[in-house]
């Protein structure tokens, strides 16, 4: 279970920006179910969809950008969840560009490769 709660170079949840955000949002005052919902809501609705320069940004870099796509938002979500003690991991697969084409600018969709990496988070039962 410990591996699903680790701080890593990408999931840099001990950084002051992450610690301050968790404190300001009072997520540690919630039960586990509500923590997950509140943090998911924050990443889903307060971090708009946008395409970062690359996929391997740290959680703090995603916060600084203020936007993200599935891969970078998943990094931020996983860092926030782990920071409040919710074990989680990342899943990934390749999807056809048609799957995400409605989310991309038309030119980007046209130039995108046929398969695109898509990722999402999963909580781990304790």
Secondary structure as a PSIPRED ss2 file (coil, helix, strand):
# PSIPRED VFORMAT (PSIPRED V4.0)

   1 X C   1.000  0.000  0.000
   2 X H   0.000  1.000  0.000
   3 X H   0.000  1.000  0.000
   4 X H   0.000  1.000  0.000
   5 X H   0.000  1.000  0.000
   6 X C   1.000  0.000  0.000
   7 X C   1.000  0.000  0.000
   8 X C   1.000  0.000  0.000
   9 X C   1.000  0.000  0.000
  10 X C   1.000  0.000  0.000
  11 X C   1.000  0.000  0.000
  12 X C   1.000  0.000  0.000
  13 X C   1.000  0.000  0.000
  14 X C   1.000  0.000  0.000
  15 X C   1.000  0.000  0.000
  16 X H   0.000  1.000  0.000
  17 X H   0.000  1.000  0.000
  18 X H   0.000  1.000  0.000
  19 X H   0.000  1.000  0.000
  20 X H   0.000  1.000  0.000
  21 X H   0.000  1.000  0.000
  22 X H   0.000  1.000  0.000
  23 X H   0.000  1.000  0.000
  24 X H   0.000  1.000  0.000
  25 X H   0.000  1.000  0.000
  26 X C   1.000  0.000  0.000
  27 X H   0.000  1.000  0.000
  28 X H   0.000  1.000  0.000
  29 X H   0.000  1.000  0.000
  30 X C   1.000  0.000  0.000
  31 X C   1.000  0.000  0.000
  32 X H   0.000  1.000  0.000
  33 X H   0.000  1.000  0.000
  34 X H   0.000  1.000  0.000
  35 X H   0.000  1.000  0.000
  36 X H   0.000  1.000  0.000
  37 X H   0.000  1.000  0.000
  38 X H   0.000  1.000  0.000
  39 X H   0.000  1.000  0.000
  40 X H   0.000  1.000  0.000
  41 X H   0.000  1.000  0.000
  42 X H   0.000  1.000  0.000
  43 X H   0.000  1.000  0.000
  44 X H   0.000  1.000  0.000
  45 X H   0.000  1.000  0.000
  46 X H   0.000  1.000  0.000
  47 X C   1.000  0.000  0.000
  48 X E   0.000  0.000  1.000
  49 X E   0.000  0.000  1.000
  50 X C   1.000  0.000  0.000
  51 X C   1.000  0.000  0.000
  52 X C   1.000  0.000  0.000
  53 X C   1.000  0.000  0.000
  54 X C   1.000  0.000  0.000
  55 X C   1.000  0.000  0.000
  56 X C   1.000  0.000  0.000
  57 X C   1.000  0.000  0.000
  58 X C   1.000  0.000  0.000
  59 X H   0.000  1.000  0.000
  60 X H   0.000  1.000  0.000
  61 X H   0.000  1.000  0.000
  62 X H   0.000  1.000  0.000
  63 X H   0.000  1.000  0.000
  64 X H   0.000  1.000  0.000
  65 X H   0.000  1.000  0.000
  66 X C   1.000  0.000  0.000
  67 X E   0.000  0.000  1.000
  68 X E   0.000  0.000  1.000
  69 X C   1.000  0.000  0.000
  70 X H   0.000  1.000  0.000
  71 X H   0.000  1.000  0.000
  72 X H   0.000  1.000  0.000
  73 X H   0.000  1.000  0.000
  74 X H   0.000  1.000  0.000
  75 X H   0.000  1.000  0.000
  76 X H   0.000  1.000  0.000
  77 X H   0.000  1.000  0.000
  78 X H   0.000  1.000  0.000
  79 X H   0.000  1.000  0.000
  80 X H   0.000  1.000  0.000
  81 X H   0.000  1.000  0.000
  82 X H   0.000  1.000  0.000
  83 X H   0.000  1.000  0.000
  84 X C   1.000  0.000  0.000
  85 X C   1.000  0.000  0.000
  86 X C   1.000  0.000  0.000
  87 X C   1.000  0.000  0.000
  88 X E   0.000  0.000  1.000
  89 X E   0.000  0.000  1.000
  90 X E   0.000  0.000  1.000
  91 X E   0.000  0.000  1.000
  92 X E   0.000  0.000  1.000
  93 X E   0.000  0.000  1.000
  94 X E   0.000  0.000  1.000
  95 X E   0.000  0.000  1.000
  96 X E   0.000  0.000  1.000
  97 X H   0.000  1.000  0.000
  98 X H   0.000  1.000  0.000
  99 X H   0.000  1.000  0.000
 100 X H   0.000  1.000  0.000
 101 X H   0.000  1.000  0.000
 102 X H   0.000  1.000  0.000
 103 X H   0.000  1.000  0.000
 104 X C   1.000  0.000  0.000
 105 X C   1.000  0.000  0.000
 106 X H   0.000  1.000  0.000
 107 X H   0.000  1.000  0.000
 108 X H   0.000  1.000  0.000
 109 X H   0.000  1.000  0.000
 110 X H   0.000  1.000  0.000
 111 X H   0.000  1.000  0.000
 112 X C   1.000  0.000  0.000
 113 X C   1.000  0.000  0.000
 114 X C   1.000  0.000  0.000
 115 X E   0.000  0.000  1.000
 116 X E   0.000  0.000  1.000
 117 X E   0.000  0.000  1.000
 118 X E   0.000  0.000  1.000
 119 X E   0.000  0.000  1.000
 120 X E   0.000  0.000  1.000
 121 X E   0.000  0.000  1.000
 122 X E   0.000  0.000  1.000
 123 X E   0.000  0.000  1.000
 124 X C   1.000  0.000  0.000
 125 X C   1.000  0.000  0.000
 126 X C   1.000  0.000  0.000
